[in-house]
Structures are given as C-alpha cells and as structure tokens.
Amino acid sequence: MFKYAIVTLLILIIYNLVMGFIYILKDKSSSKRGLASLKTRIILSLLLFILIIVGFYTDMIKPNSF
C-alpha cells in the first residue's frame, strides 16, 4: 500500500510536469494555468518527500545495505 502511494505521487508529479510544459507552450497570453501547475507540482513533491521520510522512520522503507 505504501509503495503504491509513492508511485501514484510520482505519476502525478510527472503528469503535472508535462501539463505545465504544454500550458506554457500553448498559452500565449498571460494565463495562470502554468503557475497553477507549478504550485501543484511543488505540493506533490513535498508530500512525496514527507511520505518517504515517514516511511523510512517507521521502517516501511528499508535502505539497501552492502
């Protein structure tokens, strides 16, 4: 379940990255869709970072050891 949440957040971040790029290319006027996509991507990235840290400290994510 935890890994699915991480993968879902990664997919949403990539989707927002692509959509923000398309918004910037297509919107020649002063549209705020590109900025909204950037805000969403930043929030999703912070959620992913927090989720990874929580998973590490609760031993849901185990680091590889040599």
PDB file of N, CA, C and O in Angstrom:
ATOM      1  N   MET A   1       0.825  -1.200   0.000  1.00  0.00           N
ATOM      2  CA  MET A   1       0.000   0.000   0.000  1.00  0.00           C
ATOM      3  C   MET A   1       0.862   1.253   0.000  1.00  0.00           C
ATOM      4  O   MET A   1       0.576   2.218  -0.709  1.00  0.00           O
ATOM      5  N   PHE A   2       1.920   1.227   0.802  1.00  0.00           N
ATOM      6  CA  PHE A   2       2.793   2.389   0.914  1.00  0.00           C
ATOM      7  C   PHE A   2       3.518   2.670  -0.402  1.00  0.00           C
ATOM      8  O   PHE A   2       3.675   3.822  -0.805  1.00  0.00           O
ATOM      9  N   LYS A   3       3.954   1.604  -1.061  1.00  0.00           N
ATOM     10  CA  LYS A   3       4.660   1.768  -2.330  1.00  0.00           C
ATOM     11  C   LYS A   3       3.733   2.295  -3.415  1.00  0.00           C
ATOM     12  O   LYS A   3       4.164   3.049  -4.287  1.00  0.00           O
ATOM     13  N   TYR A   4       2.465   1.904  -3.367  1.00  0.00           N
ATOM     14  CA  TYR A   4       1.507   2.395  -4.346  1.00  0.00           C
ATOM     15  C   TYR A   4       1.283   3.897  -4.191  1.00  0.00           C
ATOM     16  O   TYR A   4       1.103   4.603  -5.184  1.00  0.00           O
ATOM     17  N   ALA A   5       1.291   4.384  -2.965  1.00  0.00           N
ATOM     18  CA  ALA A   5       1.134   5.824  -2.725  1.00  0.00           C
ATOM     19  C   ALA A   5       2.323   6.586  -3.305  1.00  0.00           C
ATOM     20  O   ALA A   5       2.150   7.658  -3.885  1.00  0.00           O
ATOM     21  N   ILE A   6       3.523   6.040  -3.151  1.00  0.00           N
ATOM     22  CA  ILE A   6       4.716   6.693  -3.689  1.00  0.00           C
ATOM     23  C   ILE A   6       4.681   6.707  -5.213  1.00  0.00           C
ATOM     24  O   ILE A   6       4.976   7.728  -5.835  1.00  0.00           O
ATOM     25  N   VAL A   7       4.326   5.589  -5.806  1.00  0.00           N
ATOM     26  CA  VAL A   7       4.254   5.510  -7.269  1.00  0.00           C
ATOM     27  C   VAL A   7       3.166   6.436  -7.802  1.00  0.00           C
ATOM     28  O   VAL A   7       3.360   7.091  -8.826  1.00  0.00           O
ATOM     29  N   THR A   8       2.031   6.495  -7.123  1.00  0.00           N
ATOM     30  CA  THR A   8       0.948   7.391  -7.547  1.00  0.00           C
ATOM     31  C   THR A   8       1.394   8.846  -7.499  1.00  0.00           C
ATOM     32  O   THR A   8       1.113   9.608  -8.424  1.00  0.00           O
ATOM     33  N   LEU A   9       2.082   9.239  -6.440  1.00  0.00           N
ATOM     34  CA  LEU A   9       2.577  10.612  -6.349  1.00  0.00           C
ATOM     35  C   LEU A   9       3.589  10.906  -7.453  1.00  0.00           C
ATOM     36  O   LEU A   9       3.572  11.992  -8.032  1.00  0.00           O
ATOM     37  N   LEU A  10       4.464   9.955  -7.749  1.00  0.00           N
ATOM     38  CA  LEU A  10       5.434  10.159  -8.836  1.00  0.00           C
ATOM     39  C   LEU A  10       4.734  10.335 -10.177  1.00  0.00           C
ATOM     40  O   LEU A  10       5.121  11.192 -10.973  1.00  0.00           O
ATOM     41  N   ILE A  11       3.707   9.530 -10.431  1.00  0.00           N
ATOM     42  CA  ILE A  11       2.954   9.656 -11.691  1.00  0.00           C
ATOM     43  C   ILE A  11       2.258  11.001 -11.761  1.00  0.00           C
ATOM     44  O   ILE A  11       2.251  11.636 -12.815  1.00  0.00           O
ATOM     45  N   LEU A  12       1.673  11.445 -10.661  1.00  0.00           N
ATOM     46  CA  LEU A  12       1.006  12.753 -10.652  1.00  0.00           C
ATOM     47  C   LEU A  12       1.998  13.897 -10.857  1.00  0.00           C
ATOM     48  O   LEU A  12       1.675  14.883 -11.519  1.00  0.00           O
ATOM     49  N   ILE A  13       3.192  13.776 -10.301  1.00  0.00           N
ATOM     50  CA  ILE A  13       4.218  14.806 -10.481  1.00  0.00           C
ATOM     51  C   ILE A  13       4.639  14.875 -11.943  1.00  0.00           C
ATOM     52  O   ILE A  13       4.766  15.965 -12.499  1.00  0.00           O
ATOM     53  N   ILE A  14       4.855  13.734 -12.564  1.00  0.00           N
ATOM     54  CA  ILE A  14       5.239  13.713 -13.980  1.00  0.00           C
ATOM     55  C   ILE A  14       4.109  14.254 -14.853  1.00  0.00           C
ATOM     56  O   ILE A  14       4.360  14.994 -15.805  1.00  0.00           O
ATOM     57  N   TYR A  15       2.868  13.890 -14.534  1.00  0.00           N
ATOM     58  CA  TYR A  15       1.723  14.403 -15.283  1.00  0.00           C
ATOM     59  C   TYR A  15       1.648  15.934 -15.191  1.00  0.00           C
ATOM     60  O   TYR A  15       1.438  16.609 -16.199  1.00  0.00           O
ATOM     61  N   ASN A  16       1.820  16.472 -13.989  1.00  0.00           N
ATOM     62  CA  ASN A  16       1.780  17.926 -13.831  1.00  0.00           C
ATOM     63  C   ASN A  16       2.950  18.601 -14.529  1.00  0.00           C
ATOM     64  O   ASN A  16       2.812  19.719 -15.025  1.00  0.00           O
ATOM     65  N   LEU A  17       4.085  17.945 -14.573  1.00  0.00           N
ATOM     66  CA  LEU A  17       5.237  18.487 -15.290  1.00  0.00           C
ATOM     67  C   LEU A  17       4.934  18.612 -16.779  1.00  0.00           C
ATOM     68  O   LEU A  17       5.206  19.644 -17.393  1.00  0.00           O
ATOM     69  N   VAL A  18       4.376  17.564 -17.346  1.00  0.00           N
ATOM     70  CA  VAL A  18       4.043  17.573 -18.779  1.00  0.00           C
ATOM     71  C   VAL A  18       2.948  18.587 -19.070  1.00  0.00           C
ATOM     72  O   VAL A  18       3.044  19.343 -20.037  1.00  0.00           O
ATOM     73  N   MET A  19       1.902  18.611 -18.237  1.00  0.00           N
ATOM     74  CA  MET A  19       0.814  19.555 -18.478  1.00  0.00           C
ATOM     75  C   MET A  19       1.276  21.003 -18.317  1.00  0.00           C
ATOM     76  O   MET A  19       0.834  21.872 -19.068  1.00  0.00           O
ATOM     77  N   GLY A  20       2.142  21.273 -17.369  1.00  0.00           N
ATOM     78  CA  GLY A  20       2.677  22.625 -17.212  1.00  0.00           C
ATOM     79  C   GLY A  20       3.478  23.044 -18.425  1.00  0.00           C
ATOM     80  O   GLY A  20       3.401  24.195 -18.855  1.00  0.00           O
ATOM     81  N   PHE A  21       4.252  22.112 -18.987  1.00  0.00           N
ATOM     82  CA  PHE A  21       5.014  22.404 -20.204  1.00  0.00           C
ATOM     83  C   PHE A  21       4.077  22.709 -21.368  1.00  0.00           C
ATOM     84  O   PHE A  21       4.321  23.634 -22.143  1.00  0.00           O
ATOM     85  N   ILE A  22       3.014  21.934 -21.487  1.00  0.00           N
ATOM     86  CA  ILE A  22       2.041  22.171 -22.566  1.00  0.00           C
ATOM     87  C   ILE A  22       1.332  23.507 -22.364  1.00  0.00           C
ATOM     88  O   ILE A  22       1.115  24.244 -23.326  1.00  0.00           O
ATOM     89  N   TYR A  23       0.968  23.828 -21.117  1.00  0.00           N
ATOM     90  CA  TYR A  23       0.304  25.104 -20.845  1.00  0.00           C
ATOM     91  C   TYR A  23       1.202  26.277 -21.209  1.00  0.00           C
ATOM     92  O   TYR A  23       0.739  27.265 -21.780  1.00  0.00           O
ATOM     93  N   ILE A  24       2.476  26.172 -20.883  1.00  0.00           N
ATOM     94  CA  ILE A  24       3.394  27.270 -21.183  1.00  0.00           C
ATOM     95  C   ILE A  24       3.576  27.433 -22.690  1.00  0.00           C
ATOM     96  O   ILE A  24       3.673  28.555 -23.188  1.00  0.00           O
ATOM     97  N   LEU A  25       3.623  26.315 -23.416  1.00  0.00           N
ATOM     98  CA  LEU A  25       3.797  26.401 -24.865  1.00  0.00           C
ATOM     99  C   LEU A  25       2.546  26.901 -25.572  1.00  0.00           C
ATOM    100  O   LEU A  25       2.646  27.703 -26.501  1.00  0.00           O
ATOM    101  N   LYS A  26       1.370  26.445 -25.153  1.00  0.00           N
ATOM    102  CA  LYS A  26       0.135  26.779 -25.863  1.00  0.00           C
ATOM    103  C   LYS A  26      -0.456  28.123 -25.465  1.00  0.00           C
ATOM    104  O   LYS A  26      -1.015  28.823 -26.310  1.00  0.00           O
ATOM    105  N   ASP A  27      -0.345  28.492 -24.206  1.00  0.00           N
ATOM    106  CA  ASP A  27      -0.957  29.742 -23.733  1.00  0.00           C
ATOM    107  C   ASP A  27      -0.024  30.900 -24.023  1.00  0.00           C
ATOM    108  O   ASP A  27       0.963  31.107 -23.318  1.00  0.00           O
ATOM    109  N   LYS A  28      -0.336  31.641 -25.045  1.00  0.00           N
ATOM    110  CA  LYS A  28       0.492  32.796 -25.397  1.00  0.00           C
ATOM    111  C   LYS A  28       0.124  34.015 -24.561  1.00  0.00           C
ATOM    112  O   LYS A  28       0.941  34.921 -24.395  1.00  0.00           O
ATOM    113  N   SER A  29      -1.080  34.045 -24.041  1.00  0.00           N
ATOM    114  CA  SER A  29      -1.495  35.186 -23.223  1.00  0.00           C
ATOM    115  C   SER A  29      -1.013  34.981 -21.791  1.00  0.00           C
ATOM    116  O   SER A  29      -0.302  34.022 -21.489  1.00  0.00           O
ATOM    117  N   SER A  30      -1.402  35.871 -20.946  1.00  0.00           N
ATOM    118  CA  SER A  30      -0.970  35.783 -19.543  1.00  0.00           C
ATOM    119  C   SER A  30      -1.913  34.862 -18.761  1.00  0.00           C
ATOM    120  O   SER A  30      -2.673  35.309 -17.903  1.00  0.00           O
ATOM    121  N   SER A  31      -1.843  33.593 -19.075  1.00  0.00           N
ATOM    122  CA  SER A  31      -2.666  32.599 -18.393  1.00  0.00           C
ATOM    123  C   SER A  31      -1.969  32.138 -17.121  1.00  0.00           C
ATOM    124  O   SER A  31      -0.741  32.136 -17.036  1.00  0.00           O
ATOM    125  N   LYS A  32      -2.757  31.756 -16.152  1.00  0.00           N
ATOM    126  CA  LYS A  32      -2.194  31.325 -14.871  1.00  0.00           C
ATOM    127  C   LYS A  32      -2.194  29.802 -14.740  1.00  0.00           C
ATOM    128  O   LYS A  32      -1.939  29.277 -13.656  1.00  0.00           O
ATOM    129  N   ARG A  33      -2.476  29.092 -15.827  1.00  0.00           N
ATOM    130  CA  ARG A  33      -2.505  27.633 -15.739  1.00  0.00           C
ATOM    131  C   ARG A  33      -1.109  27.061 -15.523  1.00  0.00           C
ATOM    132  O   ARG A  33      -0.956  26.076 -14.800  1.00  0.00           O
ATOM    133  N   GLY A  34      -0.093  27.653 -16.131  1.00  0.00           N
ATOM    134  CA  GLY A  34       1.274  27.186 -15.928  1.00  0.00           C
ATOM    135  C   GLY A  34       1.717  27.358 -14.488  1.00  0.00           C
ATOM    136  O   GLY A  34       2.370  26.478 -13.927  1.00  0.00           O
ATOM    137  N   LEU A  35       1.368  28.480 -13.890  1.00  0.00           N
ATOM    138  CA  LEU A  35       1.707  28.737 -12.491  1.00  0.00           C
ATOM    139  C   LEU A  35       0.951  27.796 -11.554  1.00  0.00           C
ATOM    140  O   LEU A  35       1.513  27.318 -10.568  1.00  0.00           O
ATOM    141  N   ALA A  36      -0.311  27.529 -11.854  1.00  0.00           N
ATOM    142  CA  ALA A  36      -1.092  26.600 -11.036  1.00  0.00           C
ATOM    143  C   ALA A  36      -0.503  25.193 -11.116  1.00  0.00           C
ATOM    144  O   ALA A  36      -0.474  24.471 -10.119  1.00  0.00           O
ATOM    145  N   SER A  37      -0.038  24.810 -12.291  1.00  0.00           N
ATOM    146  CA  SER A  37       0.592  23.501 -12.439  1.00  0.00           C
ATOM    147  C   SER A  37       1.890  23.425 -11.645  1.00  0.00           C
ATOM    148  O   SER A  37       2.194  22.391 -11.051  1.00  0.00           O
ATOM    149  N   LEU A  38       2.650  24.504 -11.631  1.00  0.00           N
ATOM    150  CA  LEU A  38       3.887  24.542 -10.850  1.00  0.00           C
ATOM    151  C   LEU A  38       3.596  24.425  -9.354  1.00  0.00           C
ATOM    152  O   LEU A  38       4.282  23.693  -8.640  1.00  0.00           O
ATOM    153  N   LYS A  39       2.584  25.144  -8.886  1.00  0.00           N
ATOM    154  CA  LYS A  39       2.210  25.066  -7.468  1.00  0.00           C
ATOM    155  C   LYS A  39       1.796  23.647  -7.089  1.00  0.00           C
ATOM    156  O   LYS A  39       2.187  23.133  -6.042  1.00  0.00           O
ATOM    157  N   THR A  40       1.007  23.029  -7.947  1.00  0.00           N
ATOM    158  CA  THR A  40       0.559  21.661  -7.686  1.00  0.00           C
ATOM    159  C   THR A  40       1.731  20.706  -7.645  1.00  0.00           C
ATOM    160  O   THR A  40       1.785  19.819  -6.792  1.00  0.00           O
ATOM    161  N   ARG A  41       2.679  20.881  -8.567  1.00  0.00           N
ATOM    162  CA  ARG A  41       3.847  20.000  -8.613  1.00  0.00           C
ATOM    163  C   ARG A  41       4.726  20.172  -7.373  1.00  0.00           C
ATOM    164  O   ARG A  41       5.279  19.194  -6.869  1.00  0.00           O
ATOM    165  N   ILE A  42       4.858  21.380  -6.887  1.00  0.00           N
ATOM    166  CA  ILE A  42       5.643  21.620  -5.672  1.00  0.00           C
ATOM    167  C   ILE A  42       4.975  20.973  -4.464  1.00  0.00           C
ATOM    168  O   ILE A  42       5.650  20.358  -3.638  1.00  0.00           O
ATOM    169  N   ILE A  43       3.670  21.105  -4.358  1.00  0.00           N
ATOM    170  CA  ILE A  43       2.943  20.496  -3.235  1.00  0.00           C
ATOM    171  C   ILE A  43       3.047  18.978  -3.295  1.00  0.00           C
ATOM    172  O   ILE A  43       3.267  18.335  -2.269  1.00  0.00           O
ATOM    173  N   LEU A  44       2.891  18.393  -4.486  1.00  0.00           N
ATOM    174  CA  LEU A  44       3.008  16.944  -4.626  1.00  0.00           C
ATOM    175  C   LEU A  44       4.420  16.468  -4.296  1.00  0.00           C
ATOM    176  O   LEU A  44       4.592  15.412  -3.687  1.00  0.00           O
ATOM    177  N   SER A  45       5.419  17.233  -4.690  1.00  0.00           N
ATOM    178  CA  SER A  45       6.802  16.855  -4.390  1.00  0.00           C
ATOM    179  C   SER A  45       7.075  16.903  -2.889  1.00  0.00           C
ATOM    180  O   SER A  45       7.771  16.039  -2.356  1.00  0.00           O
ATOM    181  N   LEU A  46       6.533  17.900  -2.213  1.00  0.00           N
ATOM    182  CA  LEU A  46       6.691  17.972  -0.757  1.00  0.00           C
ATOM    183  C   LEU A  46       5.985  16.808  -0.064  1.00  0.00           C
ATOM    184  O   LEU A  46       6.509  16.236   0.892  1.00  0.00           O
ATOM    185  N   LEU A  47       4.790  16.462  -0.553  1.00  0.00           N
ATOM    186  CA  LEU A  47       4.088  15.310   0.013  1.00  0.00           C
ATOM    187  C   LEU A  47       4.880  14.023  -0.188  1.00  0.00           C
ATOM    188  O   LEU A  47       4.940  13.181   0.708  1.00  0.00           O
ATOM    189  N   LEU A  48       5.486  13.870  -1.357  1.00  0.00           N
ATOM    190  CA  LEU A  48       6.296  12.692  -1.630  1.00  0.00           C
ATOM    191  C   LEU A  48       7.506  12.639  -0.703  1.00  0.00           C
ATOM    192  O   LEU A  48       7.832  11.582  -0.164  1.00  0.00           O
ATOM    193  N   PHE A  49       8.165  13.763  -0.518  1.00  0.00           N
ATOM    194  CA  PHE A  49       9.324  13.836   0.361  1.00  0.00           C
ATOM    195  C   PHE A  49       8.945  13.474   1.798  1.00  0.00           C
ATOM    196  O   PHE A  49       9.647  12.709   2.460  1.00  0.00           O
ATOM    197  N   ILE A  50       7.839  14.026   2.268  1.00  0.00           N
ATOM    198  CA  ILE A  50       7.369  13.727   3.627  1.00  0.00           C
ATOM    199  C   ILE A  50       6.992  12.255   3.750  1.00  0.00           C
ATOM    200  O   ILE A  50       7.292  11.619   4.760  1.00  0.00           O
ATOM    201  N   LEU A  51       6.341  11.716   2.736  1.00  0.00           N
ATOM    202  CA  LEU A  51       5.949  10.314   2.762  1.00  0.00           C
ATOM    203  C   LEU A  51       7.164   9.393   2.805  1.00  0.00           C
ATOM    204  O   LEU A  51       7.152   8.386   3.512  1.00  0.00           O
ATOM    205  N   ILE A  52       8.202   9.726   2.062  1.00  0.00           N
ATOM    206  CA  ILE A  52       9.421   8.914   2.064  1.00  0.00           C
ATOM    207  C   ILE A  52      10.103   8.993   3.436  1.00  0.00           C
ATOM    208  O   ILE A  52      10.565   7.975   3.951  1.00  0.00           O
ATOM    209  N   ILE A  53      10.169  10.173   4.022  1.00  0.00           N
ATOM    210  CA  ILE A  53      10.799  10.308   5.347  1.00  0.00           C
ATOM    211  C   ILE A  53      10.005   9.552   6.403  1.00  0.00           C
ATOM    212  O   ILE A  53      10.593   8.865   7.238  1.00  0.00           O
ATOM    213  N   VAL A  54       8.691   9.662   6.382  1.00  0.00           N
ATOM    214  CA  VAL A  54       7.863   8.939   7.350  1.00  0.00           C
ATOM    215  C   VAL A  54       8.020   7.432   7.151  1.00  0.00           C
ATOM    216  O   VAL A  54       8.119   6.684   8.124  1.00  0.00           O
ATOM    217  N   GLY A  55       8.044   6.993   5.917  1.00  0.00           N
ATOM    218  CA  GLY A  55       8.234   5.570   5.639  1.00  0.00           C
ATOM    219  C   GLY A  55       9.582   5.059   6.102  1.00  0.00           C
ATOM    220  O   GLY A  55       9.692   3.922   6.561  1.00  0.00           O
ATOM    221  N   PHE A  56      10.601   5.879   5.987  1.00  0.00           N
ATOM    222  CA  PHE A  56      11.927   5.481   6.447  1.00  0.00           C
ATOM    223  C   PHE A  56      11.970   5.344   7.961  1.00  0.00           C
ATOM    224  O   PHE A  56      12.515   4.371   8.483  1.00  0.00           O
ATOM    225  N   TYR A  57      11.396   6.314   8.670  1.00  0.00           N
ATOM    226  CA  TYR A  57      11.451   6.289  10.129  1.00  0.00           C
ATOM    227  C   TYR A  57      10.505   5.269  10.751  1.00  0.00           C
ATOM    228  O   TYR A  57      10.715   4.857  11.892  1.00  0.00           O
ATOM    229  N   THR A  58       9.476   4.857  10.030  1.00  0.00           N
ATOM    230  CA  THR A  58       8.572   3.824  10.546  1.00  0.00           C
ATOM    231  C   THR A  58       8.925   2.446  10.000  1.00  0.00           C
ATOM    232  O   THR A  58       8.153   1.502  10.169  1.00  0.00           O
ATOM    233  N   ASP A  59      10.066   2.318   9.356  1.00  0.00           N
ATOM    234  CA  ASP A  59      10.580   1.071   8.784  1.00  0.00           C
ATOM    235  C   ASP A  59       9.679   0.467   7.715  1.00  0.00           C
ATOM    236  O   ASP A  59       9.700  -0.746   7.507  1.00  0.00           O
ATOM    237  N   MET A  60       8.907   1.275   7.049  1.00  0.00           N
ATOM    238  CA  MET A  60       8.148   0.799   5.896  1.00  0.00           C
ATOM    239  C   MET A  60       9.028   0.780   4.653  1.00  0.00           C
ATOM    240  O   MET A  60       8.775   0.029   3.711  1.00  0.00           O
ATOM    241  N   ILE A  61      10.057   1.610   4.660  1.00  0.00           N
ATOM    242  CA  ILE A  61      11.047   1.635   3.590  1.00  0.00           C
ATOM    243  C   ILE A  61      12.362   1.238   4.218  1.00  0.00           C
ATOM    244  O   ILE A  61      12.796   1.829   5.207  1.00  0.00           O
ATOM    245  N   LYS A  62      12.985   0.245   3.647  1.00  0.00           N
ATOM    246  CA  LYS A  62      14.269  -0.212   4.177  1.00  0.00           C
ATOM    247  C   LYS A  62      15.361   0.122   3.173  1.00  0.00           C
ATOM    248  O   LYS A  62      15.239  -0.220   1.996  1.00  0.00           O
ATOM    249  N   PRO A  63      16.422   0.780   3.611  1.00  0.00           N
ATOM    250  CA  PRO A  63      17.509   1.113   2.687  1.00  0.00           C
ATOM    251  C   PRO A  63      18.299  -0.148   2.321  1.00  0.00           C
ATOM    252  O   PRO A  63      18.379  -1.100   3.097  1.00  0.00           O
ATOM    253  N   ASN A  64      18.869  -0.127   1.133  1.00  0.00           N
ATOM    254  CA  ASN A  64      19.724  -1.237   0.715  1.00  0.00           C
ATOM    255  C   ASN A  64      21.041  -1.156   1.441  1.00  0.00           C
ATOM    256  O   ASN A  64      21.613  -0.074   1.578  1.00  0.00           O
ATOM    257  N   SER A  65      21.527  -2.281   1.907  1.00  0.00           N
ATOM    258  CA  SER A  65      22.826  -2.301   2.576  1.00  0.00           C
ATOM    259  C   SER A  65      23.752  -3.252   1.844  1.00  0.00           C
ATOM    260  O   SER A  65      23.304  -4.212   1.217  1.00  0.00           O
ATOM    261  N   PHE A  66      25.028  -2.985   1.926  1.00  0.00           N
ATOM    262  CA  PHE A  66      26.011  -3.813   1.239  1.00  0.00           C
ATOM    263  C   PHE A  66      26.614  -4.830   2.158  1.00  0.00           C
ATOM    264  O   PHE A  66      27.466  -5.614   1.738  1.00  0.00           O
TER     265      PHE A  66
END
